[in-house]
Amino acid sequence: MAALDTTRTITGSFGLVGRIGAYFASVVNAVVEWNDARVTRNTLSGLTDRELEDIGLCRGDIDVVADGRS
């Protein structure tokens, strides 16, 4: 799983450069989250029904878990 530190606070204003950097960070964060969901979805889809049952899931739960809605 990839990690992106978005908790750092910056004091002061960087104007246009700061807004561009914030936009770039949000795009990178969205791509990282999308990729994590894709990997999770593919991994869970590769499990058998028995293996999913062992971890308390069914096929219908895969999208919910991958999207982090559980």
N, CA, C and O atoms as a Tinker XYZ file with bonds, in Angstrom:
   280  protein
     1  N      0.846000   -1.161000    0.000000    73     2
     2  CA     0.000000    0.000000    0.000000    64     1     3
     3  C      0.894000    1.228000    0.000000    63     2     4     5
     4  O      1.859000    1.303000    0.761000    81     3
     5  N      0.578000    2.163000   -0.834000    73     3     6
     6  CA     1.358000    3.393000   -0.912000    64     5     7
     7  C      0.913000    4.366000    0.168000    63     6     8     9
     8  O     -0.242000    4.362000    0.592000    81     7
     9  N      1.841000    5.192000    0.600000    73     7    10
    10  CA     1.523000    6.189000    1.628000    64     9    11
    11  C      1.942000    7.558000    1.124000    63    10    12    13
    12  O      3.022000    7.723000    0.558000    81    11
    13  N      1.088000    8.521000    1.335000    73    11    14
    14  CA     1.369000    9.887000    0.931000    64    13    15
    15  C      1.078000   10.781000    2.126000    63    14    16    17
    16  O     -0.045000   10.802000    2.629000    81    15
    17  N      2.080000   11.516000    2.581000    73    15    18
    18  CA     1.922000   12.366000    3.754000    64    17    19
    19  C      1.223000   13.656000    3.351000    63    18    20    21
    20  O      1.806000   14.510000    2.683000    81    19
    21  N     -0.032000   13.786000    3.764000    73    19    22
    22  CA    -0.787000   15.002000    3.469000    64    21    23
    23  C     -1.132000   15.757000    4.744000    63    22    24    25
    24  O     -1.999000   16.630000    4.735000    81    23
    25  N     -0.449000   15.423000    5.852000    73    23    26
    26  CA    -0.776000   16.036000    7.132000    64    25    27
    27  C      0.108000   17.236000    7.460000    63    26    28    29
    28  O     -0.136000   17.921000    8.453000    81    27
    29  N      1.098000   17.498000    6.669000    73    27    30
    30  CA     1.988000   18.611000    6.937000    64    29    31
    31  C      1.269000   19.935000    6.712000    63    30    32    33
    32  O      0.636000   20.139000    5.676000    81    31
    33  N      1.368000   20.813000    7.670000    73    31    34
    34  CA     0.761000   22.128000    7.503000    64    33    35
    35  C      1.844000   23.126000    7.136000    63    34    36    37
    36  O      2.967000   23.069000    7.636000    81    35
    37  N      1.487000   24.020000    6.268000    73    35    38
    38  CA     2.438000   25.027000    5.800000    64    37    39
    39  C      1.873000   26.387000    6.166000    63    38    40    41
    40  O      0.725000   26.703000    5.855000    81    39
    41  N      2.683000   27.173000    6.818000    73    39    42
    42  CA     2.237000   28.519000    7.164000    64    41    43
    43  C      2.647000   29.462000    6.062000    63    42    44    45
    44  O      3.664000   29.261000    5.398000    81    43
    45  N      1.856000   30.482000    5.872000    73    43    46
    46  CA     2.164000   31.445000    4.828000    64    45    47
    47  C      1.427000   31.100000    3.547000    63    46    48    49
    48  O      0.773000   30.062000    3.450000    81    47
    49  N      1.537000   31.968000    2.585000    73    47    50
    50  CA     0.842000   31.778000    1.315000    64    49    51
    51  C      1.868000   31.732000    0.193000    63    50    52    53
    52  O      2.781000   32.556000    0.130000    81    51
    53  N      1.706000   30.791000   -0.658000    73    51    54
    54  CA     2.614000   30.673000   -1.793000    64    53    55
    55  C      1.919000   31.054000   -3.092000    63    54    56    57
    56  O      2.486000   30.871000   -4.169000    81    55
    57  N      0.710000   31.575000   -3.009000    73    55    58
    58  CA     0.004000   32.049000   -4.197000    64    57    59
    59  C     -0.224000   30.957000   -5.218000    63    58    60    61
    60  O     -0.646000   29.848000   -4.888000    81    59
    61  N      0.061000   31.287000   -6.451000    73    59    62
    62  CA    -0.184000   30.367000   -7.564000    64    61    63
    63  C      0.631000   29.090000   -7.422000    63    62    64    65
    64  O      0.119000   28.001000   -7.686000    81    63
    65  N      1.879000   29.203000   -7.013000    73    63    66
    66  CA     2.736000   28.027000   -6.856000    64    65    67
    67  C      2.156000   27.084000   -5.806000    63    66    68    69
    68  O      2.158000   25.869000   -6.002000    81    67
    69  N      1.663000   27.621000   -4.703000    73    67    70
    70  CA     1.052000   26.800000   -3.668000    64    69    71
    71  C     -0.204000   26.109000   -4.143000    63    70    72    73
    72  O     -0.438000   24.945000   -3.818000    81    71
    73  N     -1.015000   26.818000   -4.912000    73    71    74
    74  CA    -2.240000   26.211000   -5.450000    64    73    75
    75  C     -1.913000   25.112000   -6.449000    63    74    76    77
    76  O     -2.577000   24.076000   -6.468000    81    75
    77  N     -0.909000   25.325000   -7.270000    73    75    78
    78  CA    -0.505000   24.291000   -8.236000    64    77    79
    79  C      0.023000   23.068000   -7.498000    63    78    80    81
    80  O     -0.282000   21.935000   -7.868000    81    79
    81  N      0.815000   23.297000   -6.457000    73    79    82
    82  CA     1.337000   22.187000   -5.667000    64    81    83
    83  C      0.227000   21.425000   -4.971000    63    82    84    85
    84  O      0.255000   20.195000   -4.929000    81    83
    85  N     -0.753000   22.137000   -4.421000    73    83    86
    86  CA    -1.879000   21.490000   -3.755000    64    85    87
    87  C     -2.700000   20.686000   -4.758000    63    86    88    89
    88  O     -3.147000   19.580000   -4.456000    81    87
    89  N     -2.896000   21.241000   -5.946000    73    87    90
    90  CA    -3.639000   20.520000   -6.984000    64    89    91
    91  C     -2.887000   19.251000   -7.382000    63    90    92    93
    92  O     -3.489000   18.184000   -7.500000    81    91
    93  N     -1.580000   19.362000   -7.589000    73    91    94
    94  CA    -0.769000   18.207000   -7.950000    64    93    95
    95  C     -0.837000   17.136000   -6.863000    63    94    96    97
    96  O     -0.963000   15.950000   -7.169000    81    95
    97  N     -0.754000   17.545000   -5.596000    73    95    98
    98  CA    -0.834000   16.592000   -4.488000    64    97    99
    99  C     -2.185000   15.906000   -4.454000    63    98   100   101
   100  O     -2.258000   14.708000   -4.178000    81    99
   101  N     -3.262000   16.642000   -4.729000    73    99   102
   102  CA    -4.590000   16.017000   -4.725000    64   101   103
   103  C     -4.747000   15.033000   -5.877000    63   102   104   105
   104  O     -5.391000   13.996000   -5.721000    81   103
   105  N     -4.166000   15.346000   -7.027000    73   103   106
   106  CA    -4.224000   14.412000   -8.160000    64   105   107
   107  C     -3.436000   13.147000   -7.840000    63   106   108   109
   108  O     -3.904000   12.037000   -8.094000    81   107
   109  N     -2.248000   13.315000   -7.286000    73   107   110
   110  CA    -1.425000   12.159000   -6.914000    64   109   111
   111  C     -2.157000   11.311000   -5.880000    63   110   112   113
   112  O     -2.166000   10.084000   -5.981000    81   111
   113  N     -2.765000   11.945000   -4.897000    73   111   114
   114  CA    -3.502000   11.227000   -3.861000    64   113   115
   115  C     -4.671000   10.455000   -4.459000    63   114   116   117
   116  O     -4.920000    9.317000   -4.060000    81   115
   117  N     -5.393000   11.046000   -5.406000    73   115   118
   118  CA    -6.513000   10.365000   -6.056000    64   117   119
   119  C     -6.031000    9.140000   -6.830000    63   118   120   121
   120  O     -6.681000    8.095000   -6.805000    81   119
   121  N     -4.899000    9.263000   -7.513000    73   119   122
   122  CA    -4.352000    8.129000   -8.271000    64   121   123
   123  C     -3.919000    7.017000   -7.322000    63   122   124   125
   124  O     -4.157000    5.842000   -7.602000    81   123
   125  N     -3.288000    7.371000   -6.207000    73   123   126
   126  CA    -2.852000    6.381000   -5.224000    64   125   127
   127  C     -4.064000    5.644000   -4.646000    63   126   128   129
   128  O     -4.040000    4.419000   -4.520000    81   127
   129  N     -5.114000    6.378000   -4.296000    73   127   130
   130  CA    -6.321000    5.745000   -3.758000    64   129   131
   131  C     -6.981000    4.844000   -4.786000    63   130   132   133
   132  O     -7.439000    3.753000   -4.446000    81   131
   133  N     -7.037000    5.286000   -6.051000    73   131   134
   134  CA    -7.618000    4.468000   -7.114000    64   133   135
   135  C     -6.819000    3.175000   -7.282000    63   134   136   137
   136  O     -7.398000    2.098000   -7.425000    81   135
   137  N     -5.498000    3.283000   -7.264000    73   135   138
   138  CA    -4.664000    2.094000   -7.443000    64   137   139
   139  C     -4.815000    1.129000   -6.269000    63   138   140   141
   140  O     -4.870000   -0.083000   -6.476000    81   139
   141  N     -4.883000    1.643000   -5.047000    73   139   142
   142  CA    -5.090000    0.779000   -3.881000    64   141   143
   143  C     -6.410000    0.027000   -3.993000    63   142   144   145
   144  O     -6.469000   -1.166000   -3.694000    81   143
   145  N     -7.468000    0.711000   -4.421000    73   143   146
   146  CA    -8.774000    0.059000   -4.593000    64   145   147
   147  C     -8.702000   -1.001000   -5.693000    63   146   148   149
   148  O     -9.283000   -2.078000   -5.561000    81   147
   149  N     -7.990000   -0.694000   -6.773000    73   147   150
   150  CA    -7.856000   -1.647000   -7.882000    64   149   151
   151  C     -7.125000   -2.903000   -7.436000    63   150   152   153
   152  O     -7.548000   -4.016000   -7.750000    81   151
   153  N     -6.029000   -2.730000   -6.706000    73   151   154
   154  CA    -5.251000   -3.877000   -6.230000    64   153   155
   155  C     -6.084000   -4.720000   -5.261000    63   154   156   157
   156  O     -6.081000   -5.949000   -5.339000    81   155
   157  N     -6.789000   -4.058000   -4.357000    73   155   158
   158  CA    -7.640000   -4.771000   -3.403000    64   157   159
   159  C     -8.726000   -5.545000   -4.127000    63   158   160   161
   160  O     -8.972000   -6.712000   -3.821000    81   159
   161  N     -9.383000   -4.897000   -5.092000    73   159   162
   162  CA   -10.450000   -5.547000   -5.864000    64   161   163
   163  C     -9.909000   -6.770000   -6.612000    63   162   164   165
   164  O    -10.537000   -7.829000   -6.602000    81   163
   165  N     -8.760000   -6.629000   -7.252000    73   163   166
   166  CA    -8.184000   -7.750000   -7.999000    64   165   167
   167  C     -7.778000   -8.899000   -7.084000    63   166   168   169
   168  O     -7.975000  -10.067000   -7.420000    81   167
   169  N     -7.212000   -8.565000   -5.932000    73   167   170
   170  CA    -6.786000   -9.593000   -4.981000    64   169   171
   171  C     -7.988000  -10.357000   -4.440000    63   170   172   173
   172  O     -7.981000  -11.587000   -4.409000    81   171
   173  N     -9.011000   -9.638000   -4.018000    73   171   174
   174  CA   -10.199000  -10.308000   -3.479000    64   173   175
   175  C    -10.929000  -11.098000   -4.557000    63   174   176   177
   176  O    -11.494000  -12.154000   -4.273000    81   175
   177  N    -10.923000  -10.604000   -5.780000    73   175   178
   178  CA   -11.583000  -11.327000   -6.869000    64   177   179
   179  C    -10.877000  -12.636000   -7.183000    63   178   180   181
   180  O    -11.492000  -13.573000   -7.693000    81   179
   181  N     -9.592000  -12.700000   -6.880000    73   179   182
   182  CA    -8.832000  -13.912000   -7.137000    64   181   183
   183  C     -9.050000  -15.007000   -6.106000    63   182   184   185
   184  O     -8.624000  -16.143000   -6.313000    81   183
   185  N     -9.702000  -14.687000   -5.007000    73   183   186
   186  CA    -9.961000  -15.684000   -3.970000    64   185   187
   187  C    -11.162000  -16.548000   -4.343000    63   186   188   189
   188  O    -12.054000  -16.119000   -5.075000    81   187
   189  N    -11.165000  -17.755000   -3.831000    73   187   190
   190  CA   -12.314000  -18.634000   -4.041000    64   189   191
   191  C    -13.444000  -18.211000   -3.108000    63   190   192   193
   192  O    -13.236000  -17.444000   -2.168000    81   191
   193  N    -14.642000  -18.723000   -3.382000    73   191   194
   194  CA   -15.782000  -18.416000   -2.516000    64   193   195
   195  C    -15.517000  -18.890000   -1.088000    63   194   196   197
   196  O    -15.916000  -18.233000   -0.126000    81   195
   197  N    -14.854000  -20.011000   -0.955000    73   195   198
   198  CA   -14.537000  -20.544000    0.375000    64   197   199
   199  C    -13.574000  -19.616000    1.117000    63   198   200   201
   200  O    -13.757000  -19.348000    2.305000    81   199
   201  N    -12.558000  -19.133000    0.419000    73   199   202
   202  CA   -11.599000  -18.231000    1.047000    64   201   203
   203  C    -12.263000  -16.909000    1.449000    63   202   204   205
   204  O    -11.968000  -16.358000    2.509000    81   203
   205  N    -13.152000  -16.409000    0.604000    73   203   206
   206  CA   -13.888000  -15.200000    0.955000    64   205   207
   207  C    -14.762000  -15.433000    2.178000    63   206   208   209
   208  O    -14.854000  -14.575000    3.056000    81   207
   209  N    -15.400000  -16.590000    2.233000    73   207   210
   210  CA   -16.245000  -16.925000    3.378000    64   209   211
   211  C    -15.414000  -16.996000    4.658000    63   210   212   213
   212  O    -15.875000  -16.599000    5.728000    81   211
   213  N    -14.198000  -17.500000    4.541000    73   211   214
   214  CA   -13.320000  -17.603000    5.713000    64   213   215
   215  C    -12.994000  -16.226000    6.315000    63   214   216   217
   216  O    -12.792000  -16.111000    7.524000    81   215
   217  N    -12.944000  -15.200000    5.484000    73   215   218
   218  CA   -12.654000  -13.865000    6.005000    64   217   219
   219  C    -13.933000  -13.040000    6.181000    63   218   220   221
   220  O    -13.873000  -11.835000    6.426000    81   219
   221  N    -15.075000  -13.691000    6.056000    73   219   222
   222  CA   -16.342000  -13.041000    6.340000    64   221   223
   223  C    -16.895000  -12.181000    5.220000    63   222   224   225
   224  O    -17.636000  -11.231000    5.470000    81   223
   225  N    -16.536000  -12.512000    3.981000    73   223   226
   226  CA   -17.017000  -11.746000    2.837000    64   225   227
   227  C    -17.713000  -12.647000    1.837000    63   226   228   229
   228  O    -17.565000  -13.869000    1.872000    81   227
   229  N    -18.470000  -12.034000    0.950000    73   227   230
   230  CA   -19.017000  -12.736000   -0.205000    64   229   231
   231  C    -18.644000  -11.913000   -1.442000    63   230   232   233
   232  O    -18.134000  -10.801000   -1.311000    81   231
   233  N    -18.889000  -12.440000   -2.613000    73   231   234
   234  CA   -18.497000  -11.736000   -3.849000    64   233   235
   235  C    -19.112000  -10.340000   -3.927000    63   234   236   237
   236  O    -18.487000   -9.414000   -4.444000    81   235
   237  N    -20.321000  -10.189000   -3.420000    73   235   238
   238  CA   -20.988000   -8.896000   -3.461000    64   237   239
   239  C    -20.334000   -7.841000   -2.575000    63   238   240   241
   240  O    -20.587000   -6.648000   -2.747000    81   239
   241  N    -19.508000   -8.260000   -1.644000    73   239   242
   242  CA   -18.839000   -7.328000   -0.734000    64   241   243
   243  C    -17.540000   -6.751000   -1.306000    63   242   244   245
   244  O    -17.001000   -5.796000   -0.748000    81   243
   245  N    -17.040000   -7.300000   -2.382000    73   243   246
   246  CA   -15.719000   -6.933000   -2.889000    64   245   247
   247  C    -15.664000   -5.443000   -3.248000    63   246   248   249
   248  O    -14.726000   -4.759000   -2.838000    81   247
   249  N    -16.629000   -4.929000   -3.992000    73   247   250
   250  CA   -16.598000   -3.522000   -4.376000    64   249   251
   251  C    -16.723000   -2.602000   -3.162000    63   250   252   253
   252  O    -16.080000   -1.554000   -3.100000    81   251
   253  N    -17.545000   -2.998000   -2.208000    73   251   254
   254  CA   -17.724000   -2.182000   -0.996000    64   253   255
   255  C    -16.411000   -2.090000   -0.219000    63   254   256   257
   256  O    -16.017000   -1.012000    0.224000    81   255
   257  N    -15.743000   -3.224000   -0.060000    73   255   258
   258  CA   -14.479000   -3.252000    0.681000    64   257   259
   259  C    -13.401000   -2.493000   -0.090000    63   258   260   261
   260  O    -12.647000   -1.724000    0.506000    81   259
   261  N    -13.317000   -2.698000   -1.402000    73   259   262
   262  CA   -12.285000   -2.044000   -2.209000    64   261   263
   263  C    -12.445000   -0.530000   -2.209000    63   262   264   265
   264  O    -11.455000    0.200000   -2.242000    81   263
   265  N    -13.679000   -0.059000   -2.174000    73   263   266
   266  CA   -13.925000    1.379000   -2.169000    64   265   267
   267  C    -13.833000    1.981000   -0.789000    63   266   268   269
   268  O    -13.934000    3.198000   -0.635000    81   267
   269  N    -13.639000    1.143000    0.225000    73   267   270
   270  CA   -13.486000    1.628000    1.585000    64   269   271
   271  C    -14.783000    2.085000    2.234000    63   270   272   273
   272  O    -14.769000    2.898000    3.158000    81   271
   273  N    -15.896000    1.564000    1.752000    73   271   274
   274  CA   -17.192000    1.975000    2.296000    64   273   275
   275  C    -17.644000    1.119000    3.448000    63   274   276   277
   276  O    -18.737000    1.330000    3.973000    81   275
   277  N    -16.833000    0.147000    3.867000    73   275   278
   278  CA   -17.272000   -0.726000    4.959000    64   277   279
   279  C    -16.815000   -0.247000    6.302000    63   278   280
   280  O    -17.109000   -0.881000    7.315000    81   279
